[in-house]
Amino acid sequence: MKKQRPVNLQLNTISFPPSAIVSILHRVTGVAMFFALIFVIWAWAASVSSPEGFDSVKDVMGGPIGKFITIGTLSALTYHILGGLRHMVMDMGHWEELESGNASAKATIGLWIVLTVILGVVLW
C-alpha cells in the first residue's frame, strides 16, 4: 500500500505559532548555555591560576567580545528561566488553551526582550 502524503520541504514556508517558537527557543537557549559554560570555565580557571591570568580575564571581559559573550549568556539564561517558569505553570494546568498559551508565549518573548535590553544597557 503506497501512501500519497503531501511533503513540504520548504521550512521557511511553515508558520509556527508563538507557543511552538517559545518551546523551540527554550531548547536552543539550554544548548547555548551549555556551550557558554566553556567560556565560563575557561575564565574561572584562568582567573584563579595566577595574577597574570586574572588580569588577562579582566581584559577580555572588559572588551567588546567579553561583554558580548556575557550579555549573550545572561540573555540565554534569562530566556531559559522565563520559558521554564512558563512550562511549570503549564504543568500545573494553566495556560493550556490555545489563546492563553499563545498570549503567555508572546508575554514571555516580550519580557525576555525587555530584560535583555536592560541587561545590555547596564553591562555595556
N, C-alpha and C positions, 0 to 999 in steps of 0.2 A: 504494500500500500504506500503510494507516494503522496506526501502531504505538500500541498501548494500554499505555503505560508509566505506572506509578504516579508521581505527583509529590507530594513532601512540601514544602510551602511554609512550614511552621511550623518555623523554625530552632531554636526553644527546645526542641523535642522530640527533636532529634538528640543522641545521646550520643557524644561524641568520646572516643577512647582517649587515655591520657596522652601517648603519643608524638605524636599529632596536635596536642594542646594545646601541647606544648613547641615543635613546629615553627612553629606559628602565632605563639606568643609571641616566638620568635626574630626573625621578620619584623617584628612590631609594635615590639619594642624597637629594632630597627635604624632604623625610621622615627622613633621617639621621639627617638633620639639625633641624628638629622638635624635635627629641629626644635629640639632643645635647643642645637644649635650657634648658633642665632640669639641666644639669651641669652648664651652664652659669648663670642661675637664682640663683642656689644654691651659686655659687661663688660670685655673686654680693651681695646677701642678707647676706651671712656670712661676707663678707669683710666690709660692712658698719655697721654691728651690733655692733662691738666693736674692740678695738685694738688687742685683742687676736684672734678674728675671722679673722681679716685681716692677722695676722701672720700665722694662720693655712692655709688660702687660698694660701698665698705666698709659704708656704712649699709644699703644694700639687702641685701647678703649677710649682714649681722648680724641682720636682721629675720626674722620668721617666713616671709615669702614667699620670700626668698632661700634660707633653709635648706630649705624645702620643695622648691624647684626643684633645689637642689644634691643633696638626698637622692634625689629622683626621677631625676635624671640619672645619678647614681652607681649607683642600683638598676638602671636600664635597661642601663648599661654592664656591671655585674656579671652580669646575666642573659644578656646577649648574648655575653659571654666564655664563660660556663658552657655555654650552648647551642652555641656554636661549637666548643668543645672536645669536647662530646658528638658533634656531627656529624663532627668529624675522626676520632674513634675509630671511629665507624660506617663512615666511608670506608675505614678500614684493615681492615674485615671483622669487627669485633667488635660485639656488642650488636645484631645484625641479626635475631635471633629475636624472636618476639612477647613472650615472657616477659622476656627480658633487656632488650629495648628499652623495655618499659613500666617495668621496675624502674629503668633508668637515667634515664628521664624523671621518675619520681617522686623519685629522688635529686637530680636537677638542680633541680626545683622546691623541694624541701625545703632544699637548700643555699642556694638563692637567697633564700628567706625568712629563714633564719638570718643570712646575711650582710647582708641589708637591715636587719634589726632591729639588728644590731651597728653598722652604719653610722649608723643613726638615733640610737642612744644616744650614740655617740661625737661625732657632729656637732651634736646638739641641745644 
